Amino acid sequence: HYLMTEAGQEYGRIIAEEFARPLVDTQSAILKEGQAQGLFLETDPLMFYFHLVGACDYLFFGRATLDHVFGVQEITQDLKRRYVDHIYQTLTKGLAPA
């Protein structure tokens, strides 16, 4: 996060190209295939990427909220698993046709 926001645009470009682009390309291909098979609703790859990555990021960068609001001092394996299950259910139900 520091390199992408504070260390200059060149680092941000390199990190985005080497880490984010392959992930976005893969997610976009999965969404397109799922849509073609009627398994997913039409979904904007940009919105999907930021929804999923942002949700995953914030569990770890929101430690102050975890501690001071929820009384959680440690991100345990159980908490991670519960969070993954929650994100999975939210996304899969949100992508599924009615």
N, CA, C and O atoms as CSV, one atom per row, in Angstrom:
chain,resi,resn,atom,element,x,y,z
A,1,HIS,N,N,0.824,-1.198,0.000
A,1,HIS,CA,C,0.000,0.000,0.000
A,1,HIS,C,C,0.866,1.258,0.000
A,1,HIS,O,O,0.589,2.220,-0.717
A,2,TYR,N,N,1.909,1.233,0.810
A,2,TYR,CA,C,2.799,2.390,0.862
A,2,TYR,C,C,3.427,2.651,-0.502
A,2,TYR,O,O,3.435,3.788,-0.973
A,3,LEU,N,N,3.951,1.611,-1.135
A,3,LEU,CA,C,4.608,1.803,-2.428
A,3,LEU,C,C,3.636,2.318,-3.485
A,3,LEU,O,O,4.019,3.106,-4.350
A,4,MET,N,N,2.390,1.880,-3.419
A,4,MET,CA,C,1.416,2.294,-4.433
A,4,MET,C,C,0.957,3.734,-4.228
A,4,MET,O,O,0.583,4.403,-5.192
A,5,THR,N,N,0.979,4.222,-2.989
A,5,THR,CA,C,0.422,5.547,-2.735
A,5,THR,C,C,1.455,6.612,-2.394
A,5,THR,O,O,1.253,7.786,-2.705
A,6,GLU,N,N,2.552,6.226,-1.765
A,6,GLU,CA,C,3.471,7.223,-1.246
A,6,GLU,C,C,4.834,7.244,-1.925
A,6,GLU,O,O,5.532,8.254,-1.845
A,7,ALA,N,N,5.230,6.185,-2.578
A,7,ALA,CA,C,6.611,6.082,-3.071
A,7,ALA,C,C,6.771,6.490,-4.527
A,7,ALA,O,O,7.818,6.240,-5.124
A,8,GLY,N,N,5.772,7.100,-5.098
A,8,GLY,CA,C,5.901,7.554,-6.479
A,8,GLY,C,C,5.088,6.700,-7.435
A,8,GLY,O,O,4.816,5.527,-7.179
A,9,GLN,N,N,4.713,7.314,-8.532
A,9,GLN,CA,C,3.842,6.654,-9.501
A,9,GLN,C,C,4.487,5.459,-10.178
A,9,GLN,O,O,3.787,4.525,-10.568
A,10,GLU,N,N,5.787,5.465,-10.324
A,10,GLU,CA,C,6.444,4.355,-11.015
A,10,GLU,C,C,6.237,3.039,-10.278
A,10,GLU,O,O,5.962,2.017,-10.908
A,11,TYR,N,N,6.364,3.047,-8.952
A,11,TYR,CA,C,6.131,1.826,-8.177
A,11,TYR,C,C,4.676,1.379,-8.305
A,11,TYR,O,O,4.391,0.188,-8.438
A,12,GLY,N,N,3.773,2.333,-8.263
A,12,GLY,CA,C,2.353,1.999,-8.408
A,12,GLY,C,C,2.068,1.328,-9.735
A,12,GLY,O,O,1.309,0.361,-9.798
A,13,ARG,N,N,2.678,1.840,-10.799
A,13,ARG,CA,C,2.476,1.251,-12.132
A,13,ARG,C,C,3.028,-0.170,-12.179
A,13,ARG,O,O,2.371,-1.078,-12.687
A,14,ILE,N,N,4.222,-0.361,-11.655
A,14,ILE,CA,C,4.845,-1.690,-11.673
A,14,ILE,C,C,4.022,-2.685,-10.868
A,14,ILE,O,O,3.766,-3.797,-11.329
A,15,ILE,N,N,3.612,-2.296,-9.684
A,15,ILE,CA,C,2.824,-3.188,-8.832
A,15,ILE,C,C,1.487,-3.512,-9.489
A,15,ILE,O,O,1.055,-4.665,-9.486
A,16,ALA,N,N,0.837,-2.507,-10.047
A,16,ALA,CA,C,-0.451,-2.739,-10.712
A,16,ALA,C,C,-0.292,-3.688,-11.892
A,16,ALA,O,O,-1.094,-4.606,-12.060
A,17,GLU,N,N,0.730,-3.478,-12.705
A,17,GLU,CA,C,0.935,-4.326,-13.877
A,17,GLU,C,C,1.316,-5.756,-13.504
A,17,GLU,O,O,0.849,-6.707,-14.131
A,18,GLU,N,N,2.160,-5.911,-12.490
A,18,GLU,CA,C,2.650,-7.253,-12.149
A,18,GLU,C,C,1.722,-8.042,-11.241
A,18,GLU,O,O,1.719,-9.273,-11.287
A,19,PHE,N,N,0.938,-7.364,-10.422
A,19,PHE,CA,C,0.068,-8.077,-9.484
A,19,PHE,C,C,-1.413,-7.944,-9.832
A,19,PHE,O,O,-2.130,-8.941,-9.908
A,20,ALA,N,N,-1.864,-6.715,-10.041
A,20,ALA,CA,C,-3.296,-6.509,-10.259
A,20,ALA,C,C,-3.750,-6.967,-11.645
A,20,ALA,O,O,-4.782,-7.627,-11.769
A,21,ARG,N,N,-2.987,-6.623,-12.691
A,21,ARG,CA,C,-3.436,-6.969,-14.048
A,21,ARG,C,C,-3.677,-8.466,-14.234
A,21,ARG,O,O,-4.723,-8.836,-14.767
A,22,PRO,N,N,-2.751,-9.353,-13.818
A,22,PRO,CA,C,-3.033,-10.787,-13.976
A,22,PRO,C,C,-4.289,-11.228,-13.219
A,22,PRO,O,O,-5.044,-12.072,-13.700
A,23,LEU,N,N,-4.504,-10.659,-12.049
A,23,LEU,CA,C,-5.697,-11.001,-11.272
A,23,LEU,C,C,-6.958,-10.514,-11.981
A,23,LEU,O,O,-7.936,-11.252,-12.095
A,24,VAL,N,N,-6.932,-9.280,-12.452
A,24,VAL,CA,C,-8.086,-8.727,-13.173
A,24,VAL,C,C,-8.365,-9.533,-14.438
A,24,VAL,O,O,-9.519,-9.838,-14.738
A,25,ASP,N,N,-7.322,-9.875,-15.175
A,25,ASP,CA,C,-7.511,-10.664,-16.399
A,25,ASP,C,C,-8.148,-12.020,-16.090
A,25,ASP,O,O,-9.042,-12.471,-16.807
A,26,THR,N,N,-7.687,-12.659,-15.029
A,26,THR,CA,C,-8.241,-13.959,-14.647
A,26,THR,C,C,-9.681,-13.821,-14.176
A,26,THR,O,O,-10.548,-14.590,-14.591
A,27,GLN,N,N,-9.938,-12.849,-13.316
A,27,GLN,CA,C,-11.307,-12.630,-12.841
A,27,GLN,C,C,-12.241,-12.319,-14.008
A,27,GLN,O,O,-13.355,-12.839,-14.067
A,28,SER,N,N,-11.798,-11.485,-14.926
A,28,SER,CA,C,-12.635,-11.118,-16.081
A,28,SER,C,C,-12.964,-12.337,-16.933
A,28,SER,O,O,-14.095,-12.485,-17.394
A,29,ALA,N,N,-11.981,-13.209,-17.143
A,29,ALA,CA,C,-12.222,-14.429,-17.929
A,29,ALA,C,C,-13.220,-15.344,-17.219
A,29,ALA,O,O,-14.096,-15.922,-17.861
A,30,ILE,N,N,-13.092,-15.475,-15.917
A,30,ILE,CA,C,-14.029,-16.315,-15.146
A,30,ILE,C,C,-15.435,-15.728,-15.203
A,30,ILE,O,O,-16.404,-16.460,-15.406
A,31,LEU,N,N,-15.554,-14.418,-15.027
A,31,LEU,CA,C,-16.872,-13.775,-15.098
A,31,LEU,C,C,-17.496,-13.955,-16.479
A,31,LEU,O,O,-18.679,-14.276,-16.593
A,32,LYS,N,N,-16.699,-13.750,-17.523
A,32,LYS,CA,C,-17.199,-13.885,-18.898
A,32,LYS,C,C,-17.668,-15.312,-19.164
A,32,LYS,O,O,-18.733,-15.520,-19.745
A,33,GLU,N,N,-16.879,-16.286,-18.743
A,33,GLU,CA,C,-17.262,-17.683,-18.950
A,33,GLU,C,C,-18.523,-18.030,-18.159
A,33,GLU,O,O,-19.418,-18.702,-18.672
A,34,GLY,N,N,-18.589,-17.575,-16.923
A,34,GLY,CA,C,-19.783,-17.833,-16.112
A,34,GLY,C,C,-21.030,-17.194,-16.697
A,34,GLY,O,O,-22.115,-17.772,-16.642
A,35,GLN,N,N,-20.873,-16.001,-17.257
A,35,GLN,CA,C,-22.001,-15.334,-17.904
A,35,GLN,C,C,-22.430,-16.104,-19.152
A,35,GLN,O,O,-23.624,-16.280,-19.393
A,36,ALA,N,N,-21.470,-16.557,-19.936
A,36,ALA,CA,C,-21.771,-17.299,-21.164
A,36,ALA,C,C,-22.507,-18.600,-20.859
A,36,ALA,O,O,-23.342,-19.042,-21.648
A,37,GLN,N,N,-22.202,-19.206,-19.730
A,37,GLN,CA,C,-22.848,-20.458,-19.330
A,37,GLN,C,C,-24.149,-20.232,-18.567
A,37,GLN,O,O,-24.820,-21.190,-18.183
A,38,GLY,N,N,-24.506,-18.969,-18.347
A,38,GLY,CA,C,-25.731,-18.652,-17.618
A,38,GLY,C,C,-25.614,-18.832,-16.111
A,38,GLY,O,O,-26.621,-18.852,-15.403
A,39,LEU,N,N,-24.376,-18.964,-15.619
A,39,LEU,CA,C,-24.167,-19.162,-14.186
A,39,LEU,C,C,-24.069,-17.855,-13.417
A,39,LEU,O,O,-24.370,-17.812,-12.224
A,40,PHE,N,N,-23.645,-16.779,-14.097
A,40,PHE,CA,C,-23.460,-15.475,-13.452
A,40,PHE,C,C,-24.273,-14.418,-14.175
A,40,PHE,O,O,-24.480,-14.492,-15.386
A,41,LEU,N,N,-24.724,-13.447,-13.425
A,41,LEU,CA,C,-25.287,-12.251,-14.022
A,41,LEU,C,C,-24.166,-11.454,-14.678
A,41,LEU,O,O,-22.993,-11.658,-14.364
A,42,GLU,N,N,-24.519,-10.548,-15.588
A,42,GLU,CA,C,-23.507,-9.677,-16.165
A,42,GLU,C,C,-22.915,-8.830,-15.045
A,42,GLU,O,O,-23.644,-8.198,-14.280
A,43,THR,N,N,-21.601,-8.823,-14.955
A,43,THR,CA,C,-20.905,-8.159,-13.858
A,43,THR,C,C,-19.755,-7.334,-14.389
A,43,THR,O,O,-18.962,-7.814,-15.198
A,44,ASP,N,N,-19.663,-6.114,-13.945
A,44,ASP,CA,C,-18.580,-5.221,-14.336
A,44,ASP,C,C,-17.280,-5.700,-13.682
A,44,ASP,O,O,-17.190,-5.719,-12.454
A,45,PRO,N,N,-16.270,-6.086,-14.473
A,45,PRO,CA,C,-15.015,-6.575,-13.895
A,45,PRO,C,C,-14.338,-5.568,-12.968
A,45,PRO,O,O,-13.708,-5.967,-11.988
A,46,LEU,N,N,-14.454,-4.281,-13.256
A,46,LEU,CA,C,-13.876,-3.260,-12.391
A,46,LEU,C,C,-14.523,-3.308,-11.008
A,46,LEU,O,O,-13.830,-3.334,-9.992
A,47,MET,N,N,-15.850,-3.320,-10.978
A,47,MET,CA,C,-16.570,-3.346,-9.702
A,47,MET,C,C,-16.297,-4.645,-8.944
A,47,MET,O,O,-16.129,-4.637,-7.725
A,48,PHE,N,N,-16.256,-5.751,-9.671
A,48,PHE,CA,C,-15.981,-7.039,-9.028
A,48,PHE,C,C,-14.602,-7.035,-8.386
A,48,PHE,O,O,-14.453,-7.455,-7.238
A,49,TYR,N,N,-13.590,-6.565,-9.112
A,49,TYR,CA,C,-12.220,-6.540,-8.611
A,49,TYR,C,C,-12.135,-5.723,-7.320
A,49,TYR,O,O,-11.602,-6.201,-6.319
A,50,PHE,N,N,-12.656,-4.498,-7.340
A,50,PHE,CA,C,-12.538,-3.650,-6.156
A,50,PHE,C,C,-13.404,-4.143,-5.005
A,50,PHE,O,O,-13.037,-3.973,-3.842
A,51,HIS,N,N,-14.540,-4.749,-5.307
A,51,HIS,CA,C,-15.376,-5.328,-4.251
A,51,HIS,C,C,-14.629,-6.446,-3.534
A,51,HIS,O,O,-14.534,-6.455,-2.307
A,52,LEU,N,N,-14.105,-7.376,-4.302
A,52,LEU,CA,C,-13.435,-8.531,-3.718
A,52,LEU,C,C,-12.113,-8.159,-3.050
A,52,LEU,O,O,-11.882,-8.520,-1.896
A,53,VAL,N,N,-11.256,-7.450,-3.752
A,53,VAL,CA,C,-9.943,-7.106,-3.197
A,53,VAL,C,C,-10.104,-6.136,-2.033
A,53,VAL,O,O,-9.414,-6.263,-1.021
A,54,GLY,N,N,-11.001,-5.176,-2.166
A,54,GLY,CA,C,-11.233,-4.230,-1.071
A,54,GLY,C,C,-11.736,-4.923,0.176
A,54,GLY,O,O,-11.305,-4.605,1.285
A,55,ALA,N,N,-12.641,-5.864,0.004
A,55,ALA,CA,C,-13.161,-6.604,1.157
A,55,ALA,C,C,-12.050,-7.396,1.829
A,55,ALA,O,O,-11.957,-7.427,3.056
A,56,CYS,N,N,-11.225,-8.022,1.040
A,56,CYS,CA,C,-10.123,-8.814,1.608
A,56,CYS,C,C,-9.090,-7.921,2.275
A,56,CYS,O,O,-8.603,-8.235,3.361
A,57,ASP,N,N,-8.757,-6.826,1.639
A,57,ASP,CA,C,-7.788,-5.882,2.199
A,57,ASP,C,C,-8.216,-5.351,3.557
A,57,ASP,O,O,-7.422,-5.303,4.496
A,58,TYR,N,N,-9.461,-4.959,3.650
A,58,TYR,CA,C,-9.874,-4.206,4.830
A,58,TYR,C,C,-9.879,-5.034,6.108
A,58,TYR,O,O,-9.711,-4.475,7.192
A,59,LEU,N,N,-10.062,-6.321,6.018
A,59,LEU,CA,C,-9.992,-7.131,7.237
A,59,LEU,C,C,-8.641,-6.935,7.912
A,59,LEU,O,O,-8.558,-6.891,9.139
A,60,PHE,N,N,-7.594,-6.820,7.122
A,60,PHE,CA,C,-6.242,-6.692,7.673
A,60,PHE,C,C,-5.849,-5.250,7.957
A,60,PHE,O,O,-5.080,-4.998,8.885
A,61,PHE,N,N,-6.353,-4.304,7.187
A,61,PHE,CA,C,-6.010,-2.903,7.407
A,61,PHE,C,C,-6.997,-2.216,8.351
A,61,PHE,O,O,-6.795,-1.058,8.718
A,62,GLY,N,N,-8.032,-2.899,8.738
A,62,GLY,CA,C,-9.006,-2.347,9.678
A,62,GLY,C,C,-8.803,-2.861,11.097
A,62,GLY,O,O,-9.764,-2.998,11.853
A,63,ARG,N,N,-7.574,-3.140,11.456
A,63,ARG,CA,C,-7.284,-3.710,12.779
A,63,ARG,C,C,-7.768,-2.820,13.921
A,63,ARG,O,O,-8.228,-3.332,14.942
A,64,ALA,N,N,-7.673,-1.501,13.771
A,64,ALA,CA,C,-8.138,-0.611,14.837
A,64,ALA,C,C,-9.638,-0.783,15.052
A,64,ALA,O,O,-10.101,-0.803,16.193
A,65,THR,N,N,-10.390,-0.906,13.982
A,65,THR,CA,C,-11.836,-1.121,14.098
A,65,THR,C,C,-12.122,-2.479,14.719
A,65,THR,O,O,-12.986,-2.599,15.588
A,66,LEU,N,N,-11.401,-3.501,14.274
A,66,LEU,CA,C,-11.576,-4.827,14.876
A,66,LEU,C,C,-11.385,-4.765,16.384
A,66,LEU,O,O,-12.187,-5.310,17.142
A,67,ASP,N,N,-10.326,-4.101,16.814
A,67,ASP,CA,C,-9.990,-4.028,18.232
A,67,ASP,C,C,-10.961,-3.136,19.004
A,67,ASP,O,O,-11.581,-3.586,19.967
A,68,HIS,N,N,-11.094,-1.893,18.593
A,68,HIS,CA,C,-11.835,-0.909,19.386
A,68,HIS,C,C,-13.347,-1.009,19.255
A,68,HIS,O,O,-14.068,-0.613,20.170
A,69,VAL,N,N,-13.835,-1.522,18.155
A,69,VAL,CA,C,-15.287,-1.634,17.961
A,69,VAL,C,C,-15.787,-3.039,18.277
A,69,VAL,O,O,-16.836,-3.205,18.899
A,70,PHE,N,N,-15.030,-4.053,17.843
A,70,PHE,CA,C,-15.487,-5.428,17.998
A,70,PHE,C,C,-14.753,-6.203,19.077
A,70,PHE,O,O,-15.117,-7.342,19.369
A,71,GLY,N,N,-13.728,-5.611,19.674
A,71,GLY,CA,C,-12.974,-6.294,20.728
A,71,GLY,C,C,-12.134,-7.457,20.237
A,71,GLY,O,O,-11.811,-8.358,21.011
A,72,VAL,N,N,-11.778,-7.448,18.961
A,72,VAL,CA,C,-10.975,-8.518,18.375
A,72,VAL,C,C,-9.528,-8.047,18.298
A,72,VAL,O,O,-9.207,-7.128,17.545
A,73,GLN,N,N,-8.658,-8.681,19.080
A,73,GLN,CA,C,-7.255,-8.272,19.094
A,73,GLN,C,C,-6.392,-9.068,18.113
A,73,GLN,O,O,-5.285,-8.642,17.783
A,74,GLU,N,N,-6.879,-10.204,17.648
A,74,GLU,CA,C,-6.071,-11.061,16.781
A,74,GLU,C,C,-6.917,-11.594,15.634
A,74,GLU,O,O,-8.067,-11.991,15.822
A,75,ILE,N,N,-6.325,-11.596,14.443
A,75,ILE,CA,C,-6.991,-12.196,13.285
A,75,ILE,C,C,-6.590,-13.666,13.270
A,75,ILE,O,O,-5.507,-14.025,12.808
A,76,THR,N,N,-7.469,-14.496,13.776
A,76,THR,CA,C,-7.191,-15.931,13.899
A,76,THR,C,C,-7.563,-16.666,12.618
A,76,THR,O,O,-8.200,-16.105,11.726
A,77,GLN,N,N,-7.160,-17.920,12.540
A,77,GLN,CA,C,-7.541,-18.761,11.398
A,77,GLN,C,C,-9.061,-18.888,11.330
A,77,GLN,O,O,-9.638,-18.878,10.242
A,78,ASP,N,N,-9.707,-19.006,12.486
A,78,ASP,CA,C,-11.170,-19.110,12.519
A,78,ASP,C,C,-11.819,-17.842,11.950
A,78,ASP,O,O,-12.756,-17.929,11.156
A,79,LEU,N,N,-11.327,-16.672,12.350
A,79,LEU,CA,C,-11.867,-15.414,11.837
A,79,LEU,C,C,-11.654,-15.327,10.325
A,79,LEU,O,O,-12.566,-14.941,9.594
A,80,LYS,N,N,-10.473,-15.677,9.860
A,80,LYS,CA,C,-10.200,-15.669,8.420
A,80,LYS,C,C,-11.165,-16.581,7.684
A,80,LYS,O,O,-11.714,-16.193,6.652
A,81,ARG,N,N,-11.382,-17.793,8.198
A,81,ARG,CA,C,-12.281,-18.761,7.555
A,81,ARG,C,C,-13.708,-18.227,7.529
A,81,ARG,O,O,-14.386,-18.320,6.506
A,82,ARG,N,N,-14.167,-17.669,8.644
A,82,ARG,CA,C,-15.518,-17.101,8.690
A,82,ARG,C,C,-15.665,-15.974,7.675
A,82,ARG,O,O,-16.691,-15.856,7.005
A,83,TYR,N,N,-14.627,-15.150,7.571
A,83,TYR,CA,C,-14.657,-14.023,6.640
A,83,TYR,C,C,-14.667,-14.509,5.193
A,83,TYR,O,O,-15.435,-14.006,4.373
A,84,VAL,N,N,-13.827,-15.473,4.882
A,84,VAL,CA,C,-13.810,-16.047,3.533
A,84,VAL,C,C,-15.180,-16.627,3.192
A,84,VAL,O,O,-15.693,-16.402,2.095
A,85,ASP,N,N,-15.771,-17.366,4.117
A,85,ASP,CA,C,-17.099,-17.945,3.886
A,85,ASP,C,C,-18.139,-16.858,3.637
A,85,ASP,O,O,-18.990,-16.989,2.758
A,86,HIS,N,N,-18.059,-15.780,4.422
A,86,HIS,CA,C,-19.012,-14.681,4.260
A,86,HIS,C,C,-18.858,-14.015,2.887
A,86,HIS,O,O,-19.844,-13.792,2.184
A,87,ILE,N,N,-17.620,-13.704,2.517
A,87,ILE,CA,C,-17.369,-13.068,1.218
A,87,ILE,C,C,-17.812,-13.992,0.087
A,87,ILE,O,O,-18.439,-13.548,-0.875
A,88,TYR,N,N,-17.485,-15.271,0.205
A,88,TYR,CA,C,-17.876,-16.248,-0.818
A,88,TYR,C,C,-19.399,-16.278,-0.984
A,88,TYR,O,O,-19.904,-16.201,-2.104
A,89,GLN,N,N,-20.124,-16.388,0.126
A,89,GLN,CA,C,-21.591,-16.435,0.061
A,89,GLN,C,C,-22.156,-15.147,-0.530
A,89,GLN,O,O,-23.071,-15.193,-1.352
A,90,THR,N,N,-21.627,-14.016,-0.123
A,90,THR,CA,C,-22.105,-12.727,-0.623
A,90,THR,C,C,-21.890,-12.618,-2.127
A,90,THR,O,O,-22.792,-12.218,-2.862
A,91,LEU,N,N,-20.705,-12.971,-2.574
A,91,LEU,CA,C,-20.415,-12.854,-4.004
A,91,LEU,C,C,-21.166,-13.878,-4.851
A,91,LEU,O,O,-21.723,-13.534,-5.893
A,92,THR,N,N,-21.182,-15.122,-4.410
A,92,THR,CA,C,-21.838,-16.131,-5.243
A,92,THR,C,C,-23.344,-15.901,-5.316
A,92,THR,O,O,-23.945,-16.089,-6.374
A,93,LYS,N,N,-23.950,-15.504,-4.224
A,93,LYS,CA,C,-25.387,-15.206,-4.267
A,93,LYS,C,C,-25.662,-13.958,-5.082
A,93,LYS,O,O,-26.691,-13.861,-5.752
A,94,GLY,N,N,-24.735,-12.991,-5.028
A,94,GLY,CA,C,-24.899,-11.765,-5.803
A,94,GLY,C,C,-24.690,-11.947,-7.283
A,94,GLY,O,O,-25.233,-11.179,-8.077
A,95,LEU,N,N,-23.920,-12.941,-7.681
A,95,LEU,CA,C,-23.660,-13.200,-9.091
A,95,LEU,C,C,-24.691,-14.124,-9.730
A,95,LEU,O,O,-24.856,-14.131,-10.949
A,96,ALA,N,N,-25.373,-14.894,-8.909
A,96,ALA,CA,C,-26.293,-15.916,-9.434
A,96,ALA,C,C,-27.553,-15.281,-10.025
A,96,ALA,O,O,-28.129,-14.365,-9.439
A,97,PRO,N,N,-27.971,-15.773,-11.180
A,97,PRO,CA,C,-29.238,-15.299,-11.745
A,97,PRO,C,C,-30.394,-15.678,-10.817
A,97,PRO,O,O,-30.333,-16.681,-10.107
A,98,ALA,N,N,-31.424,-14.874,-10.836
A,98,ALA,CA,C,-32.579,-15.120,-9.960
A,98,ALA,C,C,-33.326,-16.366,-10.342
A,98,ALA,O,O,-34.321,-16.710,-9.702
